[in-house]
Amino acid sequence: MSEARTVQAGDVILSNALPLVVIAGPCQLETRDHALMIAERLARACAASGAGFVFKASYDKANRTSLSGRRGPG
């Protein structure tokens, strides 16, 4: 077995000796309600499987290939 490695990011502890922590979310936030809906569904799915969850999304996604592409709210 490999050596246990642990990293703490704020209140979250990530380790190969602990249950999985999923870091997920949409590539671009569209609205506050959309972000909350996605976060709730992901949190519920992770909790049901015993995994931790960190919500991560981009607020301003400026690296689009189209000049007319959305950049997010604001």
Order of alpha helices (4+ residues) and beta strands (2+ residues): beta-beta-beta-alpha-beta
